[in-house]
Amino acid sequence: MLKRRLIVTGAIGCVLGVGTLASSQDTKPPTATRAGLHKIYAAGKALEDARRHLERTEQQFGGHRAKALELVKQAEAEVKEAVAFAKATPPPAAAPAAKQ
């Protein structure tokens, strides 16, 4: 009986663990036109989260919260421009491998 409980508990733990792991993975960004573009998407996501947290905070922190919110919004705009630039600009051609 105890052995069966351990097996069932272990199985449930594995299912929940895998489900949590799968749901916590960042979604893949749209097709990247440049190496490193996924990092820009990650930065945009982090800025979006920061903006959301700052907007939900009720304290003003001596005006610093409002200033931080303004700067995060500016950074979000810059990230959007960086993505647009990367999509509009073709990646540089790879250098040919040296023959020996």
DSSP file (Angstrom, degrees, kcal/mol; ACC not computed):
  #  RESIDUE AA STRUCTURE BP1 BP2  ACC     N-H-->O    O-->H-N    N-H-->O    O-->H-N    TCO  KAPPA ALPHA  PHI   PSI    X-CA   Y-CA   Z-CA
    1    1 A M     >        0   0    0      0, 0.0     4,-2.1     0, 0.0     5,-0.1   0.000 360.0 360.0 360.0 -46.0    0.0    0.0    0.0
    2    2 A L  H  >  +     0   0    0      1,-0.2     4,-2.2     2,-0.2     5,-0.2   0.893 360.0  53.2 -65.0 -39.1    2.8    2.4    0.9
    3    3 A K  H  > S+     0   0    0      1,-0.2     4,-2.1     2,-0.2    -1,-0.2   0.902 108.1  50.0 -62.1 -42.0    4.7    1.5   -2.2
    4    4 A R  H  > S+     0   0    0      2,-0.2     4,-2.7     1,-0.2     5,-0.2   0.898 109.3  51.8 -64.2 -41.1    1.7    2.2   -4.4
    5    5 A R  H  X S+     0   0    0     -4,-2.1     4,-3.1     1,-0.2     5,-0.2   0.916 109.3  50.2 -62.2 -42.2    1.2    5.6   -2.7
    6    6 A L  H  X S+     0   0    0     -4,-2.2     4,-2.6     2,-0.2    -1,-0.2   0.907 111.6  47.8 -63.1 -41.2    4.9    6.5   -3.4
    7    7 A I  H  X S+     0   0    0     -4,-2.1     4,-2.5     2,-0.2    -2,-0.2   0.933 114.6  45.4 -64.8 -45.7    4.5    5.5   -7.0
    8    8 A V  H  X S+     0   0    0     -4,-2.7     4,-2.5     2,-0.2     5,-0.2   0.925 114.5  48.5 -64.5 -44.4    1.3    7.5   -7.5
    9    9 A T  H  X S+     0   0    0     -4,-3.1     4,-2.4    -5,-0.2    -2,-0.2   0.911 112.5  49.0 -62.7 -42.1    2.8   10.5   -5.7
   10   10 A G  H  X S+     0   0    0     -4,-2.6     4,-2.3    -5,-0.2    -1,-0.2   0.902 110.9  50.0 -62.9 -41.6    6.0   10.3   -7.8
   11   11 A A  H  X S+     0   0    0     -4,-2.5     4,-2.3     2,-0.2    -2,-0.2   0.912 111.6  47.8 -64.5 -42.5    4.0   10.1  -11.0
   12   12 A I  H  X S+     0   0    0     -4,-2.5     4,-2.7     1,-0.2     5,-0.2   0.916 111.0  51.9 -64.4 -42.0    1.8   13.1  -10.0
   13   13 A G  H  X S+     0   0    0     -4,-2.4     4,-2.6    -5,-0.2    -2,-0.2   0.903 109.7  49.2 -60.8 -41.3    5.0   15.0   -9.1
   14   14 A C  H  X S+     0   0    0     -4,-2.3     4,-2.7     2,-0.2     5,-0.3   0.921 111.6  48.5 -64.1 -43.7    6.6   14.2  -12.5
   15   15 A V  H  X S+     0   0    0     -4,-2.3     4,-2.4     1,-0.2    -2,-0.2   0.933 115.1  44.2 -63.2 -45.9    3.5   15.3  -14.4
   16   16 A L  H  X S+     0   0    0     -4,-2.7     4,-2.5     2,-0.2    -1,-0.2   0.895 113.9  51.2 -66.4 -38.8    3.2   18.5  -12.5
   17   17 A G  H  X S+     0   0    0     -4,-2.6     4,-2.4    -5,-0.2    -2,-0.2   0.928 112.6  44.3 -64.2 -45.4    6.9   19.2  -12.8
   18   18 A V  H  X S+     0   0    0     -4,-2.7     4,-2.7     2,-0.2    -1,-0.2   0.898 113.7  51.5 -66.7 -39.8    7.0   18.7  -16.5
   19   19 A G  H  X S+     0   0    0     -4,-2.4     4,-2.2    -5,-0.3    -2,-0.2   0.905 111.7  46.8 -62.7 -41.7    3.8   20.7  -16.9
   20   20 A T  H  X S+     0   0    0     -4,-2.5     4,-1.5     2,-0.2    -2,-0.2   0.916 112.8  49.5 -65.9 -43.2    5.3   23.6  -14.9
   21   21 A L  H  X S+     0   0    0     -4,-2.4     4,-0.6     1,-0.2    -2,-0.2   0.917 112.4  47.5 -61.8 -43.9    8.6   23.4  -16.9
   22   22 A A  H >< S+     0   0    0     -4,-2.7     3,-0.6     1,-0.2    -1,-0.2   0.884 113.3  47.3 -67.1 -38.2    6.7   23.4  -20.2
   23   23 A S  H 3< S+     0   0    0     -4,-2.2    -1,-0.2     1,-0.2    -2,-0.2   0.724 107.6  56.7 -78.0 -19.2    4.5   26.4  -19.2
   24   24 A S  H 3< S+     0   0    0     -4,-1.5    -1,-0.2    -3,-0.2     2,-0.2   0.564  82.1 105.8 -88.5  -7.0    7.4   28.4  -17.9
   25   25 A Q  S << S-     0   0    0     -3,-0.6     2,-0.1    -4,-0.6     3,-0.1  -0.500  79.1-111.8 -73.2 138.4    9.4   28.3  -21.1
   26   26 A D        -     0   0    0     -2,-0.2     2,-0.1     1,-0.1    -1,-0.1  -0.414  34.8-109.8 -65.5 143.2    9.4   31.5  -23.1
   27   27 A T        -     0   0    0      1,-0.1    -1,-0.1    -2,-0.1    -3,-0.0  -0.484  39.7-101.1 -71.8 147.7    7.6   31.3  -26.4
   28   28 A K        -     0   0    0     -2,-0.1    -1,-0.1     1,-0.1     3,-0.1  -0.459  38.1-119.5 -70.3 138.6    9.8   31.4  -29.4
   29   29 A P        -     0   0    0      0, 0.0     3,-0.2     0, 0.0    -1,-0.1  -0.288  41.4 -80.9 -70.7 163.2    9.9   34.7  -31.1
   30   30 A P  S    S-     0   0    0      0, 0.0     0, 0.0     0, 0.0     0, 0.0  -0.108  81.6 -49.3 -55.9 166.8    8.8   35.1  -34.7
   31   31 A T        -     0   0    0      1,-0.1     2,-0.3    -3,-0.1    -3,-0.0  -0.094  65.7-128.8 -47.3 125.5   11.4   34.0  -37.2
   32   32 A A        -     0   0    0     -3,-0.2    -1,-0.1     1,-0.1     3,-0.1  -0.602  20.1-169.3 -80.7 134.0   14.7   35.7  -36.4
   33   33 A T  S    S+     0   0    0     -2,-0.3     2,-0.3     1,-0.1    -1,-0.1   0.549  75.0  32.9 -96.2 -10.2   16.3   37.6  -39.2
   34   34 A R  S >  S-     0   0    0     56,-0.1     3,-1.5    57,-0.1     4,-0.3  -0.981  90.6 -98.7-142.7 152.1   19.5   38.1  -37.2
   35   35 A A  T 3  S+     0   0    0     -2,-0.3    -2,-0.0     1,-0.2     0, 0.0  -0.517 110.6  26.1 -66.0 137.8   21.5   36.2  -34.6
   36   36 A G  T >> S+     0   0    0     -2,-0.2     3,-1.0     3,-0.0     4,-1.0   0.376  81.2 118.4  90.2  -4.6   20.7   37.6  -31.2
   37   37 A L  H <>  +     0   0    0     -3,-1.5     4,-2.0     1,-0.3     3,-0.3   0.834  68.6  64.6 -64.5 -29.5   17.3   38.8  -32.1
   38   38 A H  H 3> S+     0   0    0     -4,-0.3     4,-2.1     1,-0.2    -1,-0.3   0.822  97.2  56.5 -62.4 -28.7   15.8   36.5  -29.5
   39   39 A K  H <> S+     0   0    0     -3,-1.0     4,-2.2     2,-0.2    -1,-0.2   0.859 104.3  51.8 -70.5 -34.1   17.7   38.5  -26.8
   40   40 A I  H  X S+     0   0    0     -4,-1.0     4,-2.4    -3,-0.3    -2,-0.2   0.909 109.2  50.2 -66.0 -41.9   15.9   41.6  -28.0
   41   41 A Y  H  X S+     0   0    0     -4,-2.0     4,-2.2     2,-0.2    -2,-0.2   0.908 110.3  50.3 -61.3 -41.0   12.6   39.9  -27.7
   42   42 A A  H  X S+     0   0    0     -4,-2.1     4,-2.4     2,-0.2    -2,-0.2   0.901 109.7  50.3 -64.3 -40.6   13.5   38.7  -24.2
   43   43 A A  H  X S+     0   0    0     -4,-2.2     4,-2.5     2,-0.2    -1,-0.2   0.904 109.3  51.7 -63.5 -41.1   14.5   42.3  -23.2
   44   44 A G  H  X S+     0   0    0     -4,-2.4     4,-2.2     2,-0.2    -2,-0.2   0.897 109.7  49.5 -61.4 -40.7   11.1   43.5  -24.5
   45   45 A K  H  X S+     0   0    0     -4,-2.2     4,-2.3     2,-0.2    -2,-0.2   0.912 110.7  49.9 -64.8 -42.7    9.3   40.9  -22.4
   46   46 A A  H  X S+     0   0    0     -4,-2.4     4,-2.4     1,-0.2    -2,-0.2   0.896 111.3  48.9 -63.6 -40.0   11.3   41.9  -19.3
   47   47 A L  H  X S+     0   0    0     -4,-2.5     4,-2.8     2,-0.2    -1,-0.2   0.889 109.0  53.1 -66.3 -38.5   10.5   45.6  -20.0
   48   48 A E  H  X S+     0   0    0     -4,-2.2     4,-2.2     2,-0.2    -2,-0.2   0.920 110.7  47.1 -61.7 -43.7    6.8   44.8  -20.4
   49   49 A D  H  X S+     0   0    0     -4,-2.3     4,-2.3     2,-0.2    -2,-0.2   0.906 111.8  50.7 -63.9 -41.9    6.8   43.0  -17.1
   50   50 A A  H  X S+     0   0    0     -4,-2.4     4,-2.7     2,-0.2    -2,-0.2   0.918 110.1  49.8 -62.6 -43.8    8.6   45.9  -15.4
   51   51 A R  H  X S+     0   0    0     -4,-2.8     4,-2.5     1,-0.2    -1,-0.2   0.929 110.4  50.3 -60.2 -44.9    6.1   48.4  -16.8
   52   52 A R  H  X S+     0   0    0     -4,-2.2     4,-1.6     1,-0.2    -1,-0.2   0.907 112.0  47.3 -61.4 -43.0    3.2   46.2  -15.5
   53   53 A H  H  X S+     0   0    0     -4,-2.3     4,-1.0     1,-0.2    -1,-0.2   0.917 112.4  49.1 -65.3 -43.1    4.8   46.0  -12.0
   54   54 A L  H  < S+     0   0    0     -4,-2.7     3,-0.4     1,-0.2    -2,-0.2   0.882 110.0  51.6 -64.9 -37.5    5.4   49.7  -11.9
   55   55 A E  H  < S+     0   0    0     -4,-2.5    -1,-0.2     1,-0.2    -2,-0.2   0.835 110.3  49.2 -67.9 -31.7    1.9   50.5  -13.0
   56   56 A R  H  < S+     0   0    0     -4,-1.6     2,-0.3    -5,-0.2    -1,-0.2   0.628  87.4 101.1 -84.3 -13.3    0.4   48.3  -10.3
   57   57 A T     <  -     0   0    0     -4,-1.0    -3,-0.0    -3,-0.4    -4,-0.0  -0.572  54.8-164.4 -74.8 130.7    2.5   49.8   -7.5
   58   58 A E        +     0   0    0     -2,-0.3    -1,-0.2     2,-0.0     2,-0.1   0.802  62.8  85.3 -87.4 -30.5    0.5   52.3   -5.5
   59   59 A Q        -     0   0    0      1,-0.1    -2,-0.0     2,-0.0     0, 0.0  -0.389  64.7-151.6 -72.1 151.4    3.4   54.0   -3.7
   60   60 A Q    > > -     0   0    0      5,-0.1     5,-1.8    -2,-0.1     3,-0.7   0.682  16.0-147.2 -97.0 -20.9    5.1   56.9   -5.5
   61   61 A F  G > 5S-     0   0    0      1,-0.2     3,-1.7     2,-0.2    -2,-0.0   0.909  71.1 -53.7  52.8  47.3    8.6   56.5   -3.9
   62   62 A G  G 3 5S-     0   0    0      1,-0.3    -1,-0.2     2,-0.1    -3,-0.0   0.789 104.4 -54.6  63.7  29.1    9.2   60.3   -4.1
   63   63 A G  G <>5S+     0   0    0     -3,-0.7     4,-1.7     1,-0.0    -1,-0.3   0.351 115.7 110.5  87.5  -6.3    8.4   60.5   -7.8
   64   64 A H  H <>5S+     0   0    0     -3,-1.7     4,-2.7    -4,-0.2     5,-0.2   0.827  72.2  57.1 -72.0 -31.3   11.0   57.8   -8.7
   65   65 A R  H  ><S+     0   0    0     -5,-1.8     4,-2.5     2,-0.2    -1,-0.2   0.934 108.1  46.8 -63.6 -45.1    8.3   55.3   -9.7
   66   66 A A  H  > S+     0   0    0     -6,-0.5     4,-2.2     2,-0.2    -2,-0.2   0.900 113.5  48.4 -63.7 -41.3    6.8   57.7  -12.2
   67   67 A K  H  X S+     0   0    0     -4,-1.7     4,-2.3     2,-0.2    -1,-0.2   0.914 112.0  49.2 -65.6 -42.1   10.3   58.5  -13.6
   68   68 A A  H  X S+     0   0    0     -4,-2.7     4,-2.4     1,-0.2    -2,-0.2   0.900 110.2  51.4 -63.4 -40.2   11.1   54.8  -13.8
   69   69 A L  H  X S+     0   0    0     -4,-2.5     4,-2.1     2,-0.2    -1,-0.2   0.906 109.6  49.9 -62.9 -42.0    7.8   54.1  -15.6
   70   70 A E  H  X S+     0   0    0     -4,-2.2     4,-1.9     1,-0.2    -2,-0.2   0.920 112.2  47.3 -61.8 -44.6    8.6   56.9  -18.1
   71   71 A L  H  X S+     0   0    0     -4,-2.3     4,-2.4     2,-0.2    -2,-0.2   0.865 109.6  53.1 -67.5 -36.5   12.1   55.4  -18.8
   72   72 A V  H  X S+     0   0    0     -4,-2.4     4,-2.5     2,-0.2    -1,-0.2   0.911 108.4  50.6 -64.7 -41.2   10.7   51.9  -19.2
   73   73 A K  H  X S+     0   0    0     -4,-2.1     4,-1.9     2,-0.2    -2,-0.2   0.895 110.5  49.5 -63.8 -38.8    8.2   53.1  -21.8
   74   74 A Q  H  X S+     0   0    0     -4,-1.9     4,-2.1     2,-0.2    -2,-0.2   0.913 110.8  50.0 -64.1 -41.7   11.0   54.8  -23.6
   75   75 A A  H  X S+     0   0    0     -4,-2.4     4,-2.4     1,-0.2    -2,-0.2   0.886 107.5  54.0 -64.9 -38.8   13.1   51.7  -23.5
   76   76 A E  H  X S+     0   0    0     -4,-2.5     4,-2.2     1,-0.2    -1,-0.2   0.910 108.0  50.3 -60.4 -41.8   10.1   49.6  -24.8
   77   77 A A  H  X S+     0   0    0     -4,-1.9     4,-2.0     1,-0.2    -2,-0.2   0.905 110.2  50.1 -63.3 -41.1    9.9   52.0  -27.8
   78   78 A E  H  X S+     0   0    0     -4,-2.1     4,-2.3     2,-0.2    -2,-0.2   0.889 109.0  51.5 -64.7 -39.1   13.6   51.6  -28.5
   79   79 A V  H  X S+     0   0    0     -4,-2.4     4,-2.3     2,-0.2    -1,-0.2   0.908 108.6  51.4 -64.4 -41.1   13.3   47.8  -28.4
   80   80 A K  H  X S+     0   0    0     -4,-2.2     4,-2.3     1,-0.2    -1,-0.2   0.902 110.7  48.6 -62.3 -40.1   10.5   48.0  -30.9
   81   81 A E  H  X S+     0   0    0     -4,-2.0     4,-2.5     2,-0.2    -1,-0.2   0.879 109.3  53.1 -66.6 -36.9   12.6   50.2  -33.2
   82   82 A A  H  X S+     0   0    0     -4,-2.3     4,-2.5     2,-0.2    -2,-0.2   0.906 110.1  47.4 -64.5 -41.3   15.5   47.7  -32.8
   83   83 A V  H  X S+     0   0    0     -4,-2.3     4,-2.4     2,-0.2    -2,-0.2   0.925 112.0  49.8 -65.4 -44.4   13.3   44.8  -33.9
   84   84 A A  H  X S+     0   0    0     -4,-2.3     4,-1.9     1,-0.2    -2,-0.2   0.905 111.9  48.9 -61.5 -40.7   11.9   46.8  -36.8
   85   85 A F  H  X S+     0   0    0     -4,-2.5     4,-1.9     1,-0.2    -2,-0.2   0.926 110.8  50.0 -63.3 -44.9   15.5   47.6  -37.9
   86   86 A A  H  < S+     0   0    0     -4,-2.5    -2,-0.2     1,-0.2    -1,-0.2   0.868 112.1  47.9 -63.4 -36.6   16.6   44.0  -37.6
   87   87 A K  H  < S+     0   0    0     -4,-2.4    -1,-0.2     1,-0.2    -2,-0.2   0.843 115.1  45.0 -72.1 -32.7   13.6   42.8  -39.7
   88   88 A A  H  < S+     0   0    0     -4,-1.9    -2,-0.2    -5,-0.2    -1,-0.2   0.721 105.0  69.0 -83.8 -21.6   14.2   45.5  -42.3
   89   89 A T  S  < S-     0   0    0     -4,-1.9    -1,-0.1    -5,-0.2   -56,-0.0  -0.861  83.8-128.4-103.1 123.3   18.0   45.0  -42.6
   90   90 A P        -     0   0    0      0, 0.0     3,-0.1     0, 0.0   -56,-0.1  -0.387  33.4-102.5 -67.5 146.7   19.3   41.8  -44.0
   91   91 A P        -     0   0    0      0, 0.0     3,-0.1     0, 0.0   -57,-0.1  -0.346  45.5 -93.9 -66.4 151.1   21.8   39.9  -41.9
   92   92 A P        -     0   0    0      0, 0.0     2,-0.1     0, 0.0     3,-0.1  -0.317  46.9 -99.5 -64.3 147.9   25.5   40.3  -43.0
   93   93 A A        -     0   0    0      1,-0.1     2,-0.1    -3,-0.1     0, 0.0  -0.423  40.4-109.1 -68.5 141.5   26.8   37.6  -45.3
   94   94 A A        -     0   0    0     -2,-0.1    -1,-0.1     1,-0.1     3,-0.1  -0.459  34.5-108.8 -71.4 142.3   28.8   34.9  -43.5
   95   95 A A        -     0   0    0     -2,-0.1    -1,-0.1     1,-0.1     3,-0.1  -0.499  39.3-106.7 -70.2 137.2   32.5   35.0  -44.3
   96   96 A P        -     0   0    0      0, 0.0     2,-0.1     0, 0.0    -1,-0.1  -0.358  38.1-103.3 -66.5 146.5   33.6   32.0  -46.5
   97   97 A A        -     0   0    0      1,-0.1     2,-0.2    -3,-0.1    -3,-0.0  -0.434  37.9-109.9 -70.3 141.3   35.5   29.3  -44.7
   98   98 A A        -     0   0    0     -2,-0.1     2,-0.3    -3,-0.1    -1,-0.1  -0.524  30.0-132.3 -74.3 134.5   39.3   29.4  -45.4
   99   99 A K              0   0    0     -2,-0.2    -1,-0.1     1,-0.1     0, 0.0  -0.655 360.0 360.0 -87.9 143.5   40.5   26.4  -47.5
  100  100 A Q              0   0    0     -2,-0.3    -1,-0.1     0, 0.0    -2,-0.0   0.399 360.0 360.0-109.6 360.0   43.6   24.5  -46.4
